[in-house]
Amino acid sequence: MNLASLRYLVALHEHQHFGRAALACHITQPALSNALRALEQELGVPIVKRGRTYAGLTPEGEHVLASAQRMLHERERLQQEIDSTAGAPVGRLHLAAVPTAVPILARFAALLQARHPGIVPSVRSLSSPEIEAGLDGLSLDLGLGYTDRLQTAGVPRLAALPQYTEHYFLLRRRAGPAAAGLQIGTPLTWAEAARLPLCLLTPEMHNRHVIDQAFAAAGVVVQPVVETNSISALAPAVLAGEVGSVMPGALVGTLRGEGTLEALPLVGPELRTPIGFMLSPGGQPTRTQQAALALAGEAGWLATAAAHSGRLAAPPAGLADAAQAAGPRRA
């Protein structure tokens, strides 16, 4: 059985489109289709439901997909065992975070790579369901997101490693001259925030769902004047217009140098959202995954994550903090 064909099948499942799957595999669409037809002939069963567009996998195809995911994961684990030495893991590490946690994951990936230069982290921004599906299908090694979903969304099959507790702020432009940096102002209630013109994420995003629940607990319904499905649009909208935005500390922490802005902690209720790494509990972890889990549990890293998210009461971690969290660089 050709491992390349199994990769193509997994890519097709992930991208749900023949063209995008072929692009991700760096081959042409006819080459991908022919490889999958050859796999069907080899196994003697139909794998892909074919129509004018990709229509999913057959029941037999779902079984083949599950085996393909396990085989490719085991092949990667074996290759890392061969390439790595004690204390020096070598290989790729597939990471993903919900959009609001991407700044923390990017910092984590950089610190991990500084400690282990042989690790090549790949950081992606995905929705909560996409992360959960990727972990379950072994296409992701670790996902950073809302760990409370593991029960509420009915996905207790994933294990969780707590990282930080997210707090929420009303971000708006300061009145008067710019300060030396972002100012943390006096608390504001969610009911007061709802009366302001706001730019918020679109309703299908989980973070917007969390925010809407807080407004509902305050007895109000928010009516944003601008909506977006991109977190990168929130801060520019606040900087350029007359709107504010509700943002978690991980995003607000990236704006510490913006002296024209202020962030007001939101209270009444005081919303606290647990954020953590999630992983599939089944199977033997790869060497790069083991190294990532070791860093994720260290006090130095947890302090760095907290300083760039949550309450934002602590000063941003400096070079000494980052170096301490990363540890000695290893060849």
MIGUMI-277272 format. One line per 10 residues: number of its first residue (from 0); their letters; for each residue x, y negated, z of C-alpha. Coordinates in steps of 0.25 Angstrom, whole numbers, plus 5000, padded with zeros to 4 digits. Last residue first. Example, Ala and Ser with C-alpha at 12.3 -4.5 7.8 and 13.67 -1.06 7.14 Angstrom:
# residues 2
1) sa) 5055 5004 5029; 5049 5018 5031 $
END
This chain:
# residues 331
330) arrpgaaqaa) 5087 4913 5076; 5080 4909 5089; 5077 4895 5093; 5076 4894 5109; 5063 4892 5115; 5051 4886 5107; 5044 4881 5119; 5056 4875 5125; 5060 4869 5112; 5046 4863 5110 $
320) dalgappaal) 5046 4857 5124; 5060 4851 5122; 5056 4845 5109; 5044 4838 5115; 5031 4843 5119; 5020 4832 5118; 5017 4826 5132; 5007 4833 5141; 4993 4828 5142; 4989 4834 5128 $
310) rgshaaatal) 4977 4840 5135; 4977 4852 5126; 4987 4852 5114; 5002 4848 5111; 5007 4849 5126; 4999 4862 5128; 5006 4868 5116; 5020 4864 5121; 5017 4870 5135; 5012 4883 5129 $
300) wgaegalala) 5025 4884 5121; 5034 4882 5134; 5025 4891 5142; 5027 4903 5132; 5016 4911 5128; 5015 4906 5113; 5030 4908 5112; 5029 4923 5115; 5017 4925 5106; 5024 4918 5094 $
290) aqqtrtpqgg) 5036 4928 5096; 5027 4940 5096; 5020 4935 5084; 5034 4934 5077; 5038 4948 5081; 5024 4953 5076; 5014 4958 5085; 5009 4972 5086; 4995 4975 5083; 4982 4970 5089 $
280) pslmfgiptr) 4980 4958 5098; 4978 4949 5086; 4982 4935 5090; 4977 4922 5096; 4985 4910 5101; 4978 4901 5110; 4969 4888 5111; 4959 4887 5123; 4950 4875 5121; 4946 4866 5132 $
270) lepgvlplae) 4935 4856 5130; 4933 4846 5142; 4919 4843 5141; 4917 4832 5144; 4931 4828 5140; 4939 4825 5128; 4953 4820 5129; 4955 4807 5122; 4966 4806 5111; 4971 4793 5106 $
260) ltgegrltgv) 4976 4789 5093; 4984 4777 5087; 4997 4782 5094; 4997 4794 5085; 5010 4802 5090; 5003 4812 5099; 4994 4816 5087; 4998 4831 5086; 4993 4833 5101; 4979 4828 5096 $
250) lagpmvsgve) 4979 4841 5088; 4982 4851 5099; 4974 4842 5109; 4961 4846 5102; 4954 4835 5093; 4941 4827 5093; 4942 4816 5083; 4941 4801 5082; 4936 4793 5071; 4938 4779 5066 $
240) galvapalas) 4948 4782 5055; 4962 4784 5051; 4969 4790 5064; 4956 4798 5068; 4955 4804 5054; 4969 4807 5053; 4968 4815 5066; 4957 4824 5062; 4961 4827 5047; 4972 4837 5051 $
230) isntevvpqv) 4962 4845 5059; 4955 4848 5046; 4941 4853 5044; 4936 4838 5045; 4924 4831 5050; 4922 4815 5051; 4911 4808 5058; 4909 4818 5068; 4895 4821 5075; 4897 4827 5088 $
220) vvgaaafaqd) 4886 4832 5096; 4885 4829 5111; 4882 4836 5124; 4896 4836 5129; 4896 4852 5128; 4892 4849 5113; 4904 4840 5111; 4913 4851 5116; 4906 4862 5108; 4908 4853 5095 $
210) ivhrnhmept) 4923 4852 5099; 4925 4867 5099; 4917 4869 5086; 4926 4858 5080; 4938 4866 5084; 4932 4879 5078; 4931 4872 5064; 4917 4874 5057; 4912 4860 5062; 4922 4852 5055 $
200) llclplraae) 4933 4845 5063; 4930 4832 5069; 4932 4817 5066; 4924 4809 5076; 4917 4796 5077; 4914 4794 5092; 4902 4798 5100; 4906 4812 5101; 4918 4808 5109; 4910 4802 5120 $
190) awtlptgiql) 4903 4815 5121; 4916 4823 5121; 4920 4814 5133; 4933 4806 5132; 4945 4807 5141; 4955 4796 5142; 4966 4794 5131; 4978 4803 5126; 4986 4793 5118; 4993 4797 5105 $
180) gaaapgarrr) 5006 4790 5104; 5013 4777 5107; 5000 4769 5106; 4993 4763 5094; 4987 4749 5096; 4972 4748 5100; 4961 4758 5101; 4967 4772 5099; 4962 4781 5087; 4954 4794 5091 $
170) llfyhetyqp) 4956 4808 5096; 4946 4814 5105; 4953 4825 5113; 4951 4840 5115; 4959 4850 5124; 4965 4863 5119; 4970 4873 5129; 4983 4880 5126; 4990 4892 5121; 4982 4905 5126 $
160) laalrpvgat) 4986 4918 5119; 4974 4925 5113; 4972 4940 5108; 4962 4942 5097; 4951 4953 5097; 4942 4944 5105; 4936 4938 5092; 4922 4935 5096; 4922 4920 5092; 4919 4917 5107 $
150) qlrdtyglgl) 4929 4927 5112; 4942 4924 5104; 4936 4910 5101; 4942 4906 5115; 4956 4907 5109; 4954 4895 5100; 4966 4895 5091; 4981 4899 5088; 4982 4911 5080; 4993 4921 5080 $
140) dlslgdlgae) 4999 4932 5070; 4989 4929 5059; 4986 4938 5047; 4984 4949 5057; 4969 4951 5053; 4964 4948 5067; 4973 4936 5068; 4969 4931 5055; 4954 4932 5058; 4956 4925 5071 $
130) iepsslsrvs) 4964 4914 5064; 4953 4912 5053; 4942 4912 5063; 4949 4901 5071; 4952 4893 5059; 4966 4892 5053; 4978 4883 5053; 4990 4891 5049; 5004 4892 5055; 5014 4902 5048 $
120) pvigphraql) 5026 4904 5058; 5039 4909 5052; 5047 4916 5063; 5062 4918 5061; 5065 4905 5068; 5060 4910 5081; 5060 4899 5092; 5058 4887 5082; 5048 4896 5075; 5040 4897 5087 $
110) laafralipv) 5041 4883 5090; 5036 4879 5076; 5025 4889 5077; 5020 4884 5090; 5020 4869 5085; 5012 4873 5073; 5002 4881 5082; 5000 4869 5091; 4997 4860 5079; 4988 4871 5073 $
100) atpvaalhlr) 4979 4871 5085; 4968 4862 5080; 4968 4870 5066; 4966 4884 5073; 4979 4890 5073; 4987 4901 5064; 5000 4908 5065; 5006 4919 5056; 5020 4922 5061; 5031 4926 5050 $
90) gvpagatsdi) 5043 4933 5053; 5056 4935 5061; 5056 4936 5076; 5069 4933 5083; 5069 4938 5098; 5074 4952 5094; 5076 4953 5079; 5065 4951 5068; 5065 4955 5054; 5061 4970 5056 $
80) eqqlrerehl) 5051 4967 5067; 5046 4956 5058; 5044 4965 5047; 5036 4975 5055; 5027 4965 5060; 5024 4960 5046; 5021 4974 5041; 5012 4976 5053; 5004 4964 5050; 5003 4968 5035 $
70) mrqasalvhe) 4999 4982 5039; 4988 4976 5049; 4982 4966 5039; 4982 4977 5028; 4975 4987 5037; 4964 4976 5040; 4963 4972 5026; 4962 4987 5021; 4950 4989 5031; 4943 4976 5026 $
60) geptlgaytr) 4946 4980 5012; 4938 4993 5014; 4926 4985 5019; 4928 4977 5006; 4935 4963 5007; 4930 4949 5004; 4923 4943 4993; 4934 4936 4985; 4928 4929 4974; 4921 4933 4961 $
50) grkvipvgle) 4919 4946 4967; 4929 4956 4974; 4927 4963 4987; 4941 4967 4991; 4946 4980 4996; 4940 4991 4987; 4945 5005 4990; 4955 5015 4984; 4966 5010 4993; 4976 5009 4981 $
40) qelarlansl) 4965 5004 4972; 4961 4993 4982; 4976 4989 4984; 4978 4988 4969; 4965 4979 4969; 4972 4970 4980; 4985 4969 4972; 4977 4965 4959; 4969 4954 4967; 4982 4948 4973 $
30) apqtihcala) 4989 4948 4959; 4977 4942 4952; 4977 4931 4963; 4992 4928 4961; 5002 4930 4972; 5008 4921 4983; 5000 4929 4994; 4993 4916 4999; 4990 4912 4984; 4984 4926 4982 $
20) argfhqhehl) 4975 4925 4994; 4970 4911 4990; 4967 4917 4976; 4960 4929 4981; 4951 4922 4992; 4948 4926 5006; 4961 4920 5011; 4963 4930 5022; 4957 4942 5016; 4964 4939 5003 $
10) avlyrlsaln) 4977 4938 5011; 4975 4951 5018; 4973 4958 5005; 4985 4951 4998; 4994 4956 5010; 4989 4970 5008; 4992 4970 4994; 5006 4965 4997; 5007 4977 5007; 5006 4987 4996 $
0) m) 5000 5000 5000 $
END
